[in-house]
Amino acid sequence: MKKRISGCILSCLLISTVAFCQGNYKKPALEQNGSWSLIMVPDLQNYVKWQRNQPLIDLMMAWIVDNIDTLNIKMVMGVGDLVENDGKITNDYDGDQTSKSQWEYVSRAFGKLDGKVPYIAATGNHDYSIDRQGNRTSQYSQFFVPEKNYLNQKLLVQNTRNGQGQPTLENAAYEIKGLNGKDYLFMTVEDGPRDTVLTWAKNVAALQQYQKHRVILSTHEFLNTKDKRTTGEVNWIWWEPYNVNNMIRKSPRIKLPDANNGQQVWEKAVQPASNIELVLCGHISGEGYRKDKNAAGKTVHQLLFDAQSMGGGHRYGNGGDGWLRILEFFPDGKTVKVKTFSPLFGISPATQSLAWKKDVRNEFTFRFD
C-alpha cells in the first residue's frame, strides 16, 4: 500500500513539474499590437558542414515561415558564414559535406522562405576561398541570386560588384516603405569589406532619396563579445592540398588586401552616415551590444549574435541549438525589443523551459533617437 501511495505521489510530482514548465513557457508573440519583426539568423556553418546537423536549419526556417503572420515578420537578416568551407572537395574531421554540398543545402534551406518573406544572406569569411595573395572568390553568387526569391528581387534597389567585378547580392540594399510610418533600407556588405564597397555603402546611405530612411546594416565581422569593435588585420587561410591523418593542411593566416575590420567599417561608412542606425553582425561566438553617436548626433545600435559554439561546439555539437534573434519594432517607431529564441527547444514540451534566453545579454530593449 505504501509503495502504491509513493508511486502515486511521484507521478503527481512529475505531472506537476511538467505542467509547471509548460505553464511558464510562452509561445513567441508580439508584445504590442501593430509591431513588426526582423529575424536575425546567426552563423550557420556548424549546422551545414555536418549532414546530421542540417535538419536543424530546416526547423529554424520552417519556424520562421510558421510565424510570419504571428510575429508580422517583414525581413530576415543573416550575418554570414553560410557554409564552413567554400573550396573543399574532400571530407575531414571538420565536416562530412563538400563545399558544393554545403552551398546546395544552405540555398535549399533559405528556399523555404522564397515567396514568403524577403531575406538577406550575408557573406562571412568562411564563405570565401582565397589564393596565396589573399584574393578571394566564392560560390555564393551561384546559389543566391535575385531571381531565387521574387520578394527579394521586388525590394532590391541597390547593389555593387564583388571582387571579380561581377554584380552580386554580396553587397546589396533592399527598401521597404511605411513600416509604422517609417521607411527602411536593409543593407549588407561583404565580410572584411573592401574600400570600394564601403564607399558604395556610404554613398548609397547619403542619397537624397534615403535621407529620411532608417538604414539597418548586416555585416559579418564588426563587434566582439567585449562590446568592442574588431581591430587588426583581416585575414583568412589557404587550404593546402594534403590530408594528413584526416586533417586538411592549411596555410598560416594570409592578410586580405584592401579589407576593413569592424572599427574601419565604423569610421569609413557607419559613423559618417546620418541614417545608419542599426548594425547586426556575427563571426565571434556569443553576444555583444554597444551604442555610439554618428556624425549627425544620432545613436547607432550595434548587435552581435553568434550561436555557433552553443549546442556542443564546432565538431561534436549540433551546430548552435537552433537559436535565433527576434527584433520586435514597436508601433512608436522608436522602441525595439530584442529576444533570443530556439525553435529546437520550443518544439517539445520536454524542453520548452529552455527555449528562451532571458539574461540581460539576450533579452533587452533599445530605442532609436
N, C-alpha and C positions, 0 to 999 in steps of 0.2 A: 504493500500500500504506500509506504514511504517513497519507494523508488518511483511508483507511478505519479505521486504528487510532485516529486522533484523533477521528473521529466516534464510534467505539465508546466511547472514554474519556468524551467529552462526554455520550453517552447514559447511561452508568453514573453519572456525576456527577449528572445531572438526576434519575435514578431514585432515587439515594441521598438527594438533597436532599428530594424529595417524601416518601420513606419516613421520613426523619428528622423532618420536620414532622408527618407523620401519627403517628409514634411518640410525639411529645411531647404530642399532643392527647389530652385525656381528656374523654370524654362526661360531661355532668352526672350526678352520682350522690351519694347520701348518704354522708357521711364516717363516720357511725356508724349501726349498726342501731338502729331504734327512733326515729330522729329524725323530725320533721315539718317541712314547709317553708311559708313565706309568700313569695309572689312580689310584688315591688314594681314597678309599672308607672309609668314616668316620664311627663312631659308628652307628649301625643300630637299637639299642634296642627299641627306641621310635616309630619307624615305626612298628616293628614286634609285639609288645605287644598289639596293638590295631588293630582289623580287618579293621577298617576304614582307617588306615594309610598304610596298607600293599601294596596297589596298587602303591604307590609312589616308592617303591623299584623296582617293576616290570618296571616302567617307567625308572628309573635310569639304570637298567640292559639292557633294550631294547635300550636305547640311546647309551650305550657302544657298543653293538653289531652293531648298525647302523653306528657307527663311527670308527670301527676297521680299515677300509681302509682309510677313510678320515684323521684320525689322526695317522695312522700307529701304532696302539696300540700293544705293544708286551707283556705287563704284566699288571694285575690288582692286587692291593695290598690292602687288608682290614687291619684295625688296631684294630680289636677286638670289643667286646660287640656285638656279632651277635644276641643275644637274651637278654631279660630283666631278665629272671629267668631260671635257669637250673632245678630246682626241685620243681615246684609248680603245683598242680593239681586243686586247687580251684581258682576262679576268685575273684578280689577285686577292690578297687578304682584305682589300678595302673596297669590296663590292663585287657582285656577280653579274653585273649588267654592263655591256659595252656602251660606249658613248652614244652610238646611234640608237640603241635600245632605250637609253635614258631619255634622249630627246623625243623619241617617238612616244614614250609613255607620258612624259610630263605635258606634251602637247595634247594628247588624248584626255588627260585629267582636266586640264583647263577647258577642253572641249565640252565638258559638262555644263559650262557657263555660257557657251556660244548661243546666241539668240535669246538669252535670258537676262543677262546683266553685263555691262561693259567691264573690262578689266585691263590692268596694266601688269605685264610680266617683265619686271625689270631684270637687268643682267647683273651678275656678280662675277667675282674673279674666277670662280670655278666654271663659269660658262664660256671661258676663253681658252684657246691654245696660244702659246707664244713660240717664236723662234729664238735663237740664241742672242738676238739683239733686242728681244723684248717686244717685237712687233706682234700684234695679236690678231687672231681670226676666231670665228665662232660659227657653229652650225645653227645658231639662233634664228637667223633670217630664213632658213629653210622650213622652219616649223611654226614660226609666229609671224604671220603676215596680216595686213589689214582685212583681207577678204575672209579670214578664218572666222571672225565674229562680226556680223554686219552691224552690230551695235557699236563696236569699236570703230569701224570704218565710218559710221554715221557721225561720230563725235570727234574724229581725228581732224585737227585743224593745223597742226604744225609738225614738222619733223626735220631732222638734218641727217647727214651722212655718217656712216661708220668708218672705221679705219681703212677700209678698202675703197672708200669713195662711193659706196652704194647707199641709196636711201632705204632705211630700215626703221623698225619700231624701237630700236635700242635707245634712241633719243627722240622723244615724241611728246606731243601735248594734245589733250582732249578737253573739249569745252562742254560744260553743262550749265545752262542758264536757269535762273529762277528757282533755286533751292532755298525755300523760305525767304524769297525776295533777294537773294544774293547770287551773283554769277560766279562760277568756279572754273579754274583751269587746272587740270590734273596733268602733271608733267613728270617725265622720268629722264634721267641721264645715266649713261653707262657707268660701270664701276671704274673708279680712278679716271674720271672724265678728262679728255684732252682739252687744251686751251680753246680750240675751235668750238668744242661742244659747250663749254661754259660761256663763251662769248655769245653763242646762239641762244642759250637759255636766258642770259641776261638781256639780250636784245628782244627776245620774244616777250618776256615779262614787262619790258618797257614800252611795248607797242601801245599806242593810244587806245586801241580797241579793247585792251585788257586792263586799263588803269583802275577800273572800279571792280575788277575781278579779285577773288581770293585765290591765290595760287598754292597748290599743295604739291610738293616735290617729293618724288621717291628716288632714292639712290641707294647703293649698296653699302659702301663704307663711309661713315660720316661721324658717328658718335660711339664712344665706348661705355663700358659699364660703370665707369667712374664719373660719368656725365661730362666728359671732356671730348672735344672733337679730336679726331685722329690726326697725328702728325707723322713726319718722317717720310721716307720714300715709298712709293707704291711699287710693289714687285710681285713676281709670280715665278713659277718653276717650268723648266723644260723637261718633258718626260724622256728619259734615256731609253734606248731600245734593248734593254736587258731585264729579264725577270729572274731575280736571284732569290731562291727559297721563298717563292710565292710573293715577292715584293718587287714592284716595278721600280727600277732605279730612276732617280730624279736629280736634276742639277741643283746646285746652290741657288738661292733666290736671285733672280735677274731683274734689275730695275726696268720698269716700263717707261719708255721715252714719252715725254710730254704728258705725264699722268699727274693728277692732282689728288692730294689727300683731303680729309674732311675739313681741316682748317682752311685749306686753299679754296675748296668749294665755297665755304662760307665767305671768304674775303673777295672772291672773284665774281660770284654770281648771286648768293643769297643776301648778304648784308647790303650790297648796293641797291637791291630791288626795294620798291615801296610796297609790293603786294605779295611777295612770297612769305606766307605766314605760318606754314607748317611743313616740316621736313620729316619724312619717315625713312628709316634705314634698318639694316640687318648686319650681317658679317661677323659680329662679335657676339658670342653666345651669352644671353642674359637680357637685362633690361637697362634702359637709360632714359633720362629726361633732363632737359635744360631749356631755359628761355633767355633770349637776348634781344636787344633792340637793333633794328636795322637802321639804315641811313635816314629813313623818313621818321624814325622815332617809334615805329610800330613793333610790337612784340612778335618774335618768331619762336614758335614752339618746335622743339626737336625731340623726336621719339625714336629710341632703339628698341626693337624686339626681335630676338632670335632664339628659337627653342631647340636648335639642332643638338645640343648636348643633353637635353631633357629626355627622359624615356630610355636612359641607358647609355647614351654617348654615341660616338661615331661608328664603331664597328660591331658592337654587340647589342645595341639597343633597338628601339622600334622607330627611331628617326626624329622623335620630338613630341610624343604623347598627343599629337593632334591639336596642339594649341593654336588658337587664332586670336587676333585682337579685334574687338568691336569698338568702333568710334561712333558714338551717337551724337549727332549735331542737333542741339535743341532748337525749338522754333524761334527763340530770341535772336538767332543768328550770331550769337557770341559764345555760348557755352558748349563745351564738348565733354562728354563723359566717356572715359576710356575703361573698357572692361576686357578681361582675358578669360577665354572660354575654350574648353576642349570638347568637341563633339564625340571623341572617343570615350571619354569618361561619362559624358552626358547621356549616351545612348542606353546605358544599362542602369536599372535601379540599384545594382550592387556597387556601382562606382560613382553614382551621381553626386555624392557628397564631396567628391574630388574635382568636380567639373569646373569650378570657378577658382581663380587665384584672387584672393581677397586682400592681400597685403598692399601697402601703400605704393609699391613699385608697379603694381599690376592693375590696380583699380583706383582711379583718381579723376579729378575734373580740372580742366583748364579753360581759360576764357580768352577770346580774341579781343583786341582793343576796339 
